[in-house]
Amino acid sequence: MLQGMQLKWLWPLAIIAGLTLWASPMNSQKFLIVHDALVIKAYKNSPPHIAFEEVLESEKKIAEWTSIANKTPVTLATVETKTLTPPLLSHRIELPEMVVRKSVELVGHGSVATRDSQSQEDMSWIEQLPRAQAARLREAHYRNEVLAQSWEEQSFADRAREVIEKTSRDSEASTHPGVYVAAVNNQGHHVTSVPAAQVRTAIGYSGSHSLPSATDTEVEEKQNTENGFLPSMQTIVGPLEITGGLAITNDHHIEIRRSDEGILKELGRVDLQQGLYKISVESTTGSVVARLVSREGKTLGEGSIRLNKVTATSGENGPKLKITPHPDYSGIVTSAYNPKADDVAPAQSRVTFVKGVSDVPVRKDGTVSMDNVAKGSTTVMRVAAPHHYQTTSIIVSGQEFRSQLYPESMMKALENIIAQQRNLTFAEQPSIIWGKAILDGKPVAGIEVTVEADEGLQPVYFNQFLIPDPSLKATSENGLYAFVDAPLGFQSLLATRGDSIFGYQNVVVEEGAVAQGDIESSIKSESVPLRLYDAFTGEPRSATVTIQSLQESVEVQDGTAVVRLPQVQRLGMMRVQPEGTDYIAARYLYRDKDEYLHIPLVQWSWLRSIKTFLKLDDHPSAGVIVGFVPDEDFEVYLAGYDNFDQNSIVYFDMQGRLLQNRKGIMGGGFILYNVPEDIHEVVVLGQRTQKMHSQVLPVDANSLSILSFRN
């Protein structure tokens, strides 16, 4: 039976093998049977596969729940009874009812102080917001305040009316009702009525001028005694001189006033027949200023003397007061190598001021000038002539300059000598600093000069034969020195004698030009008051002031200090580091002959808030310039930068509030944002006097410079 079943399975296999080996006779073709394996594929996203996975996942979850259900629950014990309780799988907790309470707030009642305090409390919630949202809300609050402020300016008549009303109210409490116009007589007494003699004579005008007679003096003294005034003033009488080609006619008059830190006080008189001036002063601080003024109000000439030179016994022997032409840019251009007796400038010499805005030809006698310039202005003067190196120098208005032109052959010889002595190779036309050490107009020996930005740069000193001598370590009798291949830009030269500072000079070094850097000093020095205050509130502040003329920094406490400066007319720089973090450190300009130094401080928050309000871009490589113009309405611009963005020029009033118009007002100022790094000349044009006031200023990245444009 078993054997029959095996044969049953063998027959099909034998037939299949025979068919495979035996070829079909049809058409001589052979047919082969081919068998392929059956393959069934399934994809994970197909419904059968998904159903299969869900079944497996459900079985897995059921197994997990089954294992949890099989675990024995933990028995908890209560703290109070310490007894065993049934298994605790859940517990119901009842929370107390939530109640929101708010105190009643009164709106529209109470004092102003109460409302202000409430508003401050209401604003405290801003600090709890995210930083970005809090910043947006504070910015919106600030813009609302700016837009809500009054942009209307009070007229001069309204201001005068307020002053008169206030004076009238104050005078009602005194024994003398009404408003009085007080004057000072020749004896220094205050009077409140005009004597008959003064009605006949006009003070300060040309023609027949006379000083008060003895009868007039007795009448005035009697009036002073009746009014209760005591003689407490000092009278100064001295000679008056008008020079420089000035003359007085019927269209001119002379004003004599005492000026104390820029404020005009007592009025003096002039006797042209005797050539005398006379003024009675309350204090010997400040200076006596004399001006020759035309009928139109234009100042033609000016002169001044410091009152600290006047002693109590001077009396009728006061110092001479000399009126010279009004300060401007004027001087002489000569050649450094010119054997002629008249020492005139080379042919075709030209001079440019204010970054080339004013191009002035040199006269035959070498003189050159630029008029209509305000007192205290500074500019970079450039002098050029054929076959000469261009000369650059910083000059100050009111001080006659003397600039020299250096022939190309002379400079080439200097370069070759220095190159051979030091085994160096210079550029085709290197920049040179050339100057002289001078003490009260005379050259000085033994002075060492360095460039503060590059102390490793070796100077060249000249012997008595004007030949560069490498053995010299200081100036010889002629005081000459030079730097070859000097660094470009605004450079400060420092001259020392031993361990003491002899002087300094700031120069502008340009490529292929000669920077004239005469370092002057003087044994004469003056005490100068220094005041440091908030620019808008006037509150005194404390700071550390570094002055270029002084060897040590000055610690200013409570906004007041006194410094001694040499009497040299040159441009200097100060750096002020205020105490605390409210005010920002800044650079200031000054002149050694200034009669006072006023340093206004500004807050960084004020500068930043204005910039944010105007949506000005930030330029990391730019600086900021702030200027104050107290004397008249004005416009400001950067010389040589016609493409400067006008939106970056901001004008503000005396309280620091923005002005909508594109001009500044008297007592206010301006801000120049995003000023590129360069040696700039900031120019202010007065609307009333039409005078130009320029200031030379180097601007660095992220720096703040503060200027004062006071006539």
C-alpha positions in Angstrom: 0.0 0.0 0.0 2.8 2.4 0.9 4.7 1.5 -2.1 1.6 2.2 -4.3 1.3 5.7 -2.9 4.9 6.5 -3.6 4.5 5.4 -7.2 1.4 7.7 -7.4 3.5 10.8 -6.6 6.4 9.7 -8.9 4.3 9.6 -12.0 3.6 13.3 -12.3 7.2 14.1 -11.7 8.3 11.7 -14.4 5.8 13.2 -16.9 7.1 16.7 -16.2 10.7 15.6 -16.7 9.9 13.9 -20.0 8.1 16.9 -21.3 11.1 19.0 -20.4 13.6 16.9 -22.2 11.4 16.0 -25.2 11.2 18.7 -28.0 7.9 19.3 -29.8 8.0 18.5 -33.5 5.8 21.4 -34.4 7.7 23.7 -36.7 10.9 22.5 -35.2 10.2 24.5 -32.0 10.8 23.3 -28.6 8.5 24.4 -25.8 9.7 24.7 -22.2 7.6 25.2 -19.1 8.9 28.0 -16.9 7.7 28.4 -13.2 8.0 31.8 -11.3 7.6 32.2 -7.6 4.5 34.1 -6.4 5.5 37.3 -4.4 2.9 39.2 -2.4 3.9 42.8 -1.3 2.2 45.0 1.4 2.9 48.7 2.1 2.7 50.4 5.5 0.2 53.0 4.2 -2.2 50.3 2.8 -5.3 49.6 4.8 -4.5 46.0 5.6 -1.2 46.8 7.0 -2.6 49.7 9.1 -5.3 47.4 10.4 -2.6 44.9 11.3 -0.5 47.5 13.2 -3.6 48.7 15.1 -4.4 45.2 16.2 -0.8 44.7 17.5 -0.8 48.2 19.2 -4.2 47.5 20.9 -3.0 44.1 22.1 0.1 45.9 23.5 -2.0 48.5 25.4 -4.3 45.8 26.7 -1.3 44.0 28.0 0.0 47.1 29.8 -3.4 47.8 31.4 -3.6 44.2 32.4 -0.2 44.4 34.1 -1.3 47.6 35.9 -4.6 46.1 37.0 -2.7 43.1 38.4 -0.5 45.3 40.7 -1.5 45.5 44.3 -2.6 49.0 45.3 -0.6 50.9 48.0 -2.3 51.4 51.3 -2.0 55.0 52.6 -2.2 56.0 56.3 -3.7 59.3 57.5 -1.6 61.5 59.7 -4.3 62.3 62.3 -5.4 58.7 63.1 -2.3 56.8 62.1 -4.7 54.0 61.2 -4.9 52.0 58.0 -7.4 53.0 55.5 -8.8 51.2 52.4 -6.7 51.6 49.2 -6.8 55.3 48.0 -6.8 55.6 44.3 -8.3 59.2 44.0 -9.3 62.0 46.3 -11.7 65.0 45.9 -10.3 68.4 47.0 -12.7 71.3 47.4 -11.1 74.7 46.8 -12.4 78.0 48.4 -14.4 80.3 46.2 -12.3 82.7 44.2 -13.1 86.4 44.9 -11.6 89.3 43.0 -11.5 92.6 45.0 -10.5 96.0 43.6 -10.3 99.3 45.5 -12.4 102.2 44.2 -10.3 104.8 42.3 -11.4 108.4 42.1 -11.0 110.1 38.7 -11.0 113.9 38.3 -10.6 114.7 42.0 -7.7 115.5 44.2 -4.7 117.8 43.8 -2.3 117.9 41.0 0.4 116.2 43.1 -2.0 113.3 43.9 -2.9 112.9 40.2 0.8 112.9 39.2 1.6 110.3 41.8 -1.3 108.1 40.6 -0.1 108.5 37.0 3.3 107.4 38.1 1.8 104.3 39.8 -0.2 103.6 36.7 2.9 103.6 34.6 4.7 101.0 36.9 2.9 98.2 35.1 4.9 98.9 32.0 8.1 97.5 33.7 6.3 94.1 34.1 5.9 93.7 30.4 8.4 92.0 28.1 11.3 94.3 27.1 10.1 94.9 23.5 6.6 95.8 24.5 7.8 98.1 27.3 10.1 99.9 24.9 7.3 100.5 22.5 5.0 101.9 25.2 7.7 104.2 26.5 8.5 105.4 23.0 4.8 106.1 22.4 4.5 108.0 25.7 7.6 110.1 24.7 6.2 111.0 21.3 2.9 111.9 22.8 4.7 114.4 25.1 6.7 115.9 22.1 3.6 116.3 20.0 1.6 117.7 22.9 4.1 120.4 23.8 3.5 124.0 22.8 5.5 125.0 19.6 4.5 128.6 19.9 7.3 131.0 20.7 6.8 133.9 23.0 7.3 137.2 21.3 9.8 139.8 22.4 7.0 142.2 23.4 5.3 139.6 25.6 8.6 138.8 27.3 9.3 142.5 27.9 5.8 143.0 29.3 6.3 140.2 31.8 9.6 141.6 32.9 8.1 145.1 33.4 5.1 143.7 35.3 7.4 141.6 37.5 9.5 144.7 38.3 6.5 146.8 39.0 5.2 144.2 41.5 8.5 144.0 43.2 8.8 147.7 43.4 5.4 148.1 45.2 6.9 146.6 48.3 9.8 149.2 48.3 9.8 152.8 49.2 10.2 153.8 45.6 7.2 152.7 43.5 7.4 152.3 39.7 10.1 151.1 37.4 13.4 153.0 37.3 16.2 153.0 34.7 19.4 153.2 36.7 22.6 154.7 35.4 26.1 155.2 36.7 27.7 158.6 37.0 31.4 159.4 36.6 31.9 159.0 40.4 30.5 155.4 40.3 27.2 156.3 41.9 23.8 154.9 40.8 21.3 157.5 39.7 17.6 157.1 38.8 17.1 160.5 37.0 18.9 162.0 34.1 20.9 165.2 34.9 20.6 168.2 32.7 24.2 168.0 31.6 23.7 164.5 30.2 20.7 165.6 28.1 22.9 167.9 26.2 25.7 165.5 25.5 25.4 162.1 23.8 27.7 159.5 25.3 30.1 157.9 22.9 29.2 159.9 19.7 31.6 161.8 17.6 31.7 165.6 17.8 32.2 167.8 20.8 32.2 165.5 23.8 32.7 166.7 27.3 32.9 165.0 30.7 30.5 166.1 33.5 31.4 169.3 35.2 31.8 169.8 38.9 28.2 171.2 39.2 26.8 168.1 37.5 28.8 165.9 39.9 27.5 167.8 42.9 23.9 167.4 41.7 24.4 163.7 41.0 26.0 163.1 44.4 23.1 164.9 46.1 20.6 162.7 44.3 22.6 159.6 45.2 22.6 160.6 48.9 18.8 161.1 48.8 18.3 157.7 47.2 20.4 156.0 49.8 23.3 154.8 47.5 26.8 154.7 48.8 29.9 155.2 46.7 31.2 151.6 46.2 32.5 151.7 42.6 36.0 152.2 41.1 36.5 154.8 38.3 39.0 154.0 35.6 40.3 156.7 33.3 42.9 156.0 30.5 44.0 156.9 27.0 42.0 155.8 24.0 43.7 155.0 20.7 42.2 154.2 17.3 44.6 152.4 14.9 44.7 150.1 11.9 43.4 152.7 9.4 40.1 153.2 11.4 38.6 156.7 11.6 35.6 158.1 13.4 33.0 160.3 11.6 29.5 161.5 12.2 28.2 158.1 11.2 30.2 156.3 13.9 30.1 156.1 17.6 32.2 154.4 20.3 30.8 152.1 23.0 32.6 151.5 26.2 31.2 148.6 28.4 32.5 146.2 31.0 32.1 142.6 30.0 32.1 139.9 32.7 32.0 136.3 31.3 30.2 137.4 28.2 27.6 139.6 30.0 27.7 143.4 29.3 27.4 145.5 32.4 28.4 149.1 33.2 28.5 151.7 30.5 31.5 154.1 30.1 32.1 157.4 28.3 34.5 158.8 25.7 36.1 162.2 25.4 37.5 162.3 21.8 39.0 165.8 22.3 41.3 164.6 25.0 41.5 161.1 23.8 40.3 159.5 27.0 37.8 156.9 28.1 36.2 156.7 31.5 34.2 154.0 33.2 33.1 153.2 36.7 32.9 149.5 37.6 31.5 147.6 40.5 34.2 144.9 40.3 37.5 144.4 38.7 36.5 141.1 37.1 36.1 140.7 33.4 37.4 143.3 30.9 36.6 146.7 29.5 35.5 146.4 25.8 35.5 149.3 23.3 33.8 149.0 20.0 33.7 151.4 17.0 30.1 150.9 15.6 28.6 152.4 12.4 25.1 153.9 12.2 23.8 150.5 10.8 25.1 148.7 13.9 28.1 147.1 12.3 31.2 146.7 14.4 34.2 148.2 12.6 36.8 147.9 15.3 37.3 146.5 18.7 39.7 146.5 21.6 39.7 145.3 25.3 41.8 145.4 28.5 41.5 143.0 31.4 40.5 144.6 34.6 42.7 142.4 36.7 45.6 144.6 35.5 44.0 147.6 37.1 44.9 148.3 40.7 42.9 150.3 43.2 45.4 153.2 42.9 45.3 153.4 39.1 42.6 156.0 39.1 43.4 158.5 36.3 46.3 156.4 35.0 44.4 153.5 33.6 45.8 151.2 30.9 45.7 152.2 27.2 42.6 151.0 25.4 43.4 150.4 21.7 40.7 149.9 19.0 41.9 147.9 16.0 40.0 146.7 13.0 37.3 144.1 13.6 38.7 140.6 14.0 39.0 138.6 10.8 41.4 136.3 9.0 44.3 138.5 8.0 48.1 138.0 7.8 51.1 137.8 5.6 52.3 135.1 3.2 56.1 135.0 2.5 58.7 132.6 1.0 60.9 130.6 3.3 63.8 131.3 1.0 63.6 134.9 -0.3 66.6 137.2 -0.3 64.5 140.2 -1.2 64.2 143.0 1.3 60.5 143.3 1.1 60.1 139.5 1.7 56.9 139.2 -0.4 55.1 136.0 -1.4 56.0 134.1 -4.6 54.2 135.0 -7.7 50.7 133.6 -8.3 50.2 132.7 -4.7 46.7 131.9 -3.5 45.0 131.2 -0.2 41.9 129.3 0.7 39.9 129.4 3.9 37.0 127.3 5.2 37.8 124.2 3.2 38.2 126.0 -0.1 34.8 127.9 0.2 36.7 131.2 0.1 39.6 131.5 -2.4 41.5 134.7 -2.0 44.5 135.9 -4.1 47.6 137.2 -2.3 48.4 140.9 -2.8 51.7 142.1 -4.1 53.0 142.9 -0.6 52.1 139.4 0.6 49.0 140.4 2.7 45.8 138.4 2.5 42.6 138.7 4.5 39.0 137.5 4.7 36.3 139.8 6.1 33.0 139.3 7.8 34.3 136.7 10.3 33.1 136.5 13.9 35.5 136.8 16.8 37.1 133.6 17.9 36.6 131.8 14.6 39.2 129.2 13.5 39.9 127.7 10.1 42.5 125.7 8.2 44.3 128.0 5.8 46.0 126.5 2.7 48.6 128.5 0.8 49.8 127.3 -2.6 52.1 128.7 -5.3 53.8 127.2 -8.4 57.0 125.2 -7.7 56.3 125.2 -3.9 54.9 122.7 -1.5 51.4 123.6 -0.2 51.3 124.9 3.3 48.5 124.2 5.8 48.0 125.9 9.2 45.2 126.5 11.7 44.6 130.2 12.3 42.4 132.2 14.7 40.5 135.3 13.7 41.7 138.6 15.2 45.4 137.4 15.4 47.6 138.3 12.4 49.2 135.2 11.0 52.5 134.7 9.1 52.6 131.8 6.8 55.5 130.6 4.7 55.8 128.8 1.4 58.6 126.3 1.0 60.3 125.7 -2.5 60.3 122.1 -3.8 64.1 122.2 -4.2 64.5 123.1 -0.5 62.2 120.3 0.6 63.8 117.7 -1.7 67.2 118.6 -0.3 65.9 118.1 3.3 64.4 114.7 2.3 67.7 113.5 0.8 69.8 114.6 3.8 67.5 112.8 6.2 67.3 109.7 4.1 71.1 109.5 4.0 71.5 110.2 7.7 69.0 107.6 8.7 69.3 105.2 5.8 65.6 105.5 5.0 63.6 105.7 1.8 60.7 108.2 1.6 57.8 108.5 -0.8 57.9 110.7 -3.8 56.6 113.7 -1.9 56.2 112.9 1.8 54.2 115.0 4.3 56.3 117.3 6.4 55.8 119.2 9.7 57.9 122.4 9.9 58.0 124.8 12.8 59.8 126.8 15.4 59.8 126.9 19.2 59.1 130.6 20.2 58.9 132.2 23.7 57.3 135.7 23.6 58.3 136.2 20.0 61.9 134.9 20.2 63.2 131.4 19.3 64.2 129.1 22.1 66.9 126.5 22.4 66.7 123.2 24.3 63.1 122.3 23.4 62.2 118.7 22.5 59.2 118.2 20.2 57.2 115.0 19.8 54.0 114.0 17.8 51.6 112.7 20.4 50.0 110.2 18.0 53.4 108.8 17.0 56.0 109.3 19.7 58.5 107.0 17.8 58.7 109.5 14.9 62.1 111.3 15.3 62.2 115.0 14.7 64.9 116.9 12.8 66.7 119.8 14.5 68.8 122.4 12.7 72.1 123.8 13.8 73.2 127.5 13.6 73.9 127.1 9.9 70.3 125.8 9.3 71.6 122.4 8.4 69.9 119.2 9.8 72.2 117.9 12.5 71.5 114.3 13.6 73.5 114.8 16.8 71.0 117.4 18.1 68.4 116.1 20.5 66.7 119.5 21.0 66.3 122.8 19.2 69.3 125.1 18.8 69.4 128.9 19.0 67.1 129.2 15.9 64.4 127.0 17.5 63.7 125.2 14.2 62.6 121.6 13.9 60.9 119.3 11.3 59.2 115.9 10.9 59.6 114.1 7.6 57.0 111.5 6.5 54.6 112.6 9.3 51.3 110.8 9.9 48.3 112.3 8.1 45.3 113.9 9.8 44.8 116.2 12.8 48.0 115.9 14.9 49.0 117.4 18.3 52.6 118.5 18.8 54.0 118.6 22.4 57.1 120.6 23.3 58.9 119.9 26.6 61.9 121.3 28.4 63.1 118.7 30.8 60.1 117.4 32.8 58.0 120.5 32.2 55.7 121.3 29.3 56.8 124.2 27.1 53.8 124.4 24.8 51.7 122.6 22.2 50.4 123.2 18.8 47.7 121.4 16.7 48.4 121.0 13.0 46.6 119.5 10.0 48.9 117.2 8.0 47.9 116.5 4.4 49.5 114.3 1.8 52.4 116.0 0.0 52.1 119.2 2.0 53.9 121.1 4.7 52.0 121.6 8.0 53.2 124.8 9.8 53.5 124.1 13.5 55.1 127.0 15.3 54.9 126.2 19.0 54.5 129.5 20.9 54.7 130.0 24.7 54.6 133.0 27.0 55.7 133.8 30.5 52.5 135.8 30.8 49.6 133.9 32.1 46.1 134.9 33.2 43.6 133.5 35.7 40.6 132.3 33.8 37.3 131.3 35.5 35.9 127.9 34.5 32.2 127.0 34.9 30.7 123.6 34.3 26.9 123.3 34.2 23.9 121.6 32.8 23.3 123.0 29.3 19.5 123.6 29.9 19.0 124.0 33.6 22.2 125.8 34.4 22.8 123.7 37.5 26.5 123.4 38.4 28.1 119.9 37.9 31.3 118.2 38.8 33.7 116.7 36.4 37.4 116.0 35.5 38.6 118.4 32.9 41.8 117.7 30.9 43.1 120.9 29.2 45.8 120.8 26.5 47.5 123.8 28.0 47.9 122.3 31.5 50.1 119.4 32.6 47.6 118.0 35.1 43.9 117.5 34.9 41.5 119.8 36.8 39.0 118.4 39.3 36.0 120.7 39.1 33.7 120.5 42.1 30.3 122.2 42.2 30.8 123.6 38.7 33.4 126.3 39.5 37.2 126.4 39.1 40.0 128.8 38.2 42.9 127.9 35.8 45.9 129.9 34.6 46.4 129.9 30.8 49.4 131.3 28.8 48.5 134.4 26.8 48.9 132.8 23.3 46.3 133.0 20.6 46.0 129.4 19.5 43.3 126.6 19.2 43.3 124.1 22.1 41.1 121.1 23.0 39.6 119.9 26.3 38.1 116.6 27.3 35.5 116.6 30.1 34.6 113.5 32.0 31.4 114.3 34.0 30.8 112.8 37.4 28.2 110.0 37.4 26.5 108.4 34.4 23.8 111.0 33.6 26.1 113.1 31.4 28.3 112.0 28.6 32.0 112.7 28.2 32.7 115.1 25.3 35.4 117.1 23.5 35.5 120.9 23.7 37.4 123.7 21.9 39.0 126.7 23.6 41.6 129.4 23.0 44.3 130.3 25.5 43.4 134.0 25.4 39.8 133.4 26.2 38.6 135.4 29.2 36.4 132.6 30.5 35.7 128.9 29.9 32.0 127.9 29.9 31.4 124.1 29.6 27.8 123.0 29.0 27.0 119.4 29.7 24.4 117.3 27.9 22.8 114.0 28.7 23.0 111.0 26.6 19.3 110.2 27.1 18.5 113.6 25.5 20.6 112.9 22.4 19.3 109.3 22.1 15.6 110.2 22.5 15.8 112.9 19.8 17.5 110.5 17.4 14.9 107.8 18.1 12.0 110.2 17.6 13.4 111.3 14.2 14.1 107.7 13.2 17.7 108.4 12.2 20.0 105.6 11.2 23.0 104.5 13.3 26.4 104.8 11.7 29.1 103.2 13.9 31.9 105.1 12.2 30.3 108.5 12.7 30.3 111.1 15.5 27.9 113.7 16.9 28.4 117.5 17.2 26.3 119.7 19.5 26.6 123.5 19.2 25.2 126.4 21.3 24.5 129.8 19.7 23.4 132.3 22.4 23.6 135.7 20.6 21.4 135.5 17.5 19.3 133.4 15.1 21.4 131.3 12.8 21.9 128.5 10.2 24.6 125.8 10.4 26.4 123.7 7.8 29.5 121.6 7.3 32.0 123.3 5.0 32.9 121.1 2.1 30.1 118.6 2.7 27.3 119.7 0.3 25.9 116.1 0.3 25.5 116.0 4.1 22.0 114.7 4.9 19.9 117.7 6.0 17.7 115.4 8.1 20.7 114.8 10.3 20.7 118.5 11.3 18.5 119.2 14.2 17.7 122.6 15.8 16.6 123.1 19.4 15.6 126.0 21.7 17.1 127.1 25.0 15.2 124.3 26.9 16.4 121.6 24.5 13.1 121.2 22.7 13.0 120.5 19.0 12.3 123.2 16.5 10.1 122.5 13.4 11.8 125.1 11.2 15.1 124.6 9.5 16.8 127.5 11.3 18.1 128.0 14.8 17.0 130.7 17.3 18.9 132.9 19.7 19.8 131.0 22.9 19.3 127.6 21.3 21.6 125.4 19.3 21.9 122.5 16.9 22.8 118.8 16.7 24.7 117.2 13.8 24.1 113.4 13.8 26.1 110.9 11.8 29.0 113.2 11.0 31.7 111.2 9.1 35.2 110.8 10.4 37.2 113.8 9.1 38.7 117.2 10.0 35.5 119.3 9.7 34.8 123.0 9.8 31.4 123.7 11.4 30.1 127.1 10.1 27.4 129.1 11.8 25.9 132.1 9.8 24.3 134.7 12.0 21.0 136.0 10.7 21.3 139.5 12.3 25.0 140.3 11.7 25.4 138.0 8.6 28.9 137.1 10.1 30.4 133.7 9.6 31.6 131.8 12.7 33.7 128.7 11.9 35.3 126.1 14.1 37.9 123.5 13.1 37.1 120.2 14.7 38.4 116.6 14.3 35.6 114.0 14.5 36.2 110.4 15.5 33.9 107.4 15.5 31.3 107.3 18.3 32.6 110.7 19.7 30.7 113.7 21.0 32.0 117.2 20.4 30.3 120.3 22.0 31.0 123.8 20.5 30.0 127.3 21.7 29.5 130.1 19.1 29.6 133.3 21.1 30.4 136.6 19.6 
